[in-house]
């Protein structure tokens, strides 16, 4: 019973940290997708869907799903609505302009994940240990 209490609370910490990890993975993919689009527009000019097929979250986003909420979701929505709306040179300018914002969000989300992801697991592990001691 005591081990189950510790395990369950630790698992709760893992689930809470999953949101931070997802945010980091989405912005990492979005940054890499932006870089691939820039290369694609300059050299090969493949369709947008073909460039996106290698990215898990990008395919979902282009399919209309909301992978993140709040300001992050609005940023992603604004980013994707501008894709494919103009000529190649304008798209290259747009993507170059978004590069620094995506890099910042990727770095920020990684720092949050690194800091809070393990913190949630540790805190809930300690809460589980405390509950186990109190129940014993």
N, C-alpha and C positions, 0 to 999 in steps of 0.2 A: 504494500500500500504506500509506503513512504517513497520507494523508488518510483512508483507510478506518479506520485504527486510531483516529484522533481522533474520527471520526464515530460509530463503534461505541461507544466509551466514553462519549461525550456522550449517545448514545441510551440507554445504560444508566442514566445520571443522570436522564434525562427519565422513564424508566419507574419509577425509585425515587421520584421526586417525585409521580408520579401518585396514589399512595396518600394523600398529604397533601391533594392537590386533591380527591380523592373524598370524604374525610372532611369537608372544608369544604363541599362541595356538598350532601352529605347533611344536615348540620346546618343549613345555610341553608334548604334545602327544608323540613326539619322545623319550623323556626321559623315560616316563612311559612305552612305548613300549619296550625300551631297557631293562628295569627292568623286564618286563613280559617275554621277551625272555630268560633272564638269568634264571629265575625261571623255565621256560618251559624246557630249555635244561638240567637243573639239575634234574628235577623230572618227568615231564609228557611226553615230547617230542611230542607235538602236531605239526601238519603241520603249516608252517609259516602263511598261509592264515587264519587259524582258530584263531591264536593268534591276528592277525591284524583286525579281523572283528569287534572288539569292539571299534576301533579307526577310527574316520571319516577321518582325513587327511592321516593316514598311509595306509588305503585301497586305497586312491587315488594315493598316491606315489607308492605303489607296483603295481598299475594298469598302471603305466607309465606316469601319469600326473605330470607336474611341478607345485607345489603349491607355491614355492618361487623362485625368480630369483637371479641372481648375485652369490656372494660367498656363500650365504645360500643355494641356489639351488645346487651348486657344492658340498658342504659339504653333503647334503642329498643324492645326487646321488652317491657320493663315499661311503657313509655309506651303502646304500641299495645294491650296486653291490657286496659287500663282504658277504652279508647274504646268508647262505646256500651253500657256495662254499667249505667248508671244514668239517672235522669231528667235533663232538660236543665239544671236549676239546679245539680245536683251536678256535671255535666260542665263547666259554665262555671267553677265553683270549682276543679275539678281542672286544667283548662286554664290558668286564671290562675295557679295554683300552679306549673305546669310552665314557664310563660313565662320566668321569670328563669333557671332552669336551662338552658333551651334557648338563651337569649341568651348566657349564659356560655360554653356549649359552642361556639356559633357563633363568638363572638369569639376563643375560645382556638384553635379549629381554623383560623381565618383567620390568626391570628398565626403558628401553626406552619407553615402552607402558605407564607406570605410569607417566613418566615425560612429554613425548611429546603428548600422547593421549589427556589428558585434556588441555594441552597448545594450541593445534590446535583449539579445540572447543572454548576456551576462547578468543583466538585471533580473530577468525572469528566472534564470537558473538560481540566483540568490533568493528570490522570493520563494521558489520551490523548496530550497533547503530550509528556509525559515519556517515555512508551513510544515515541513516534515518534522522539524524539531518541535514545533508547537503541538503537533498531533501525537508525538511520541510520549 
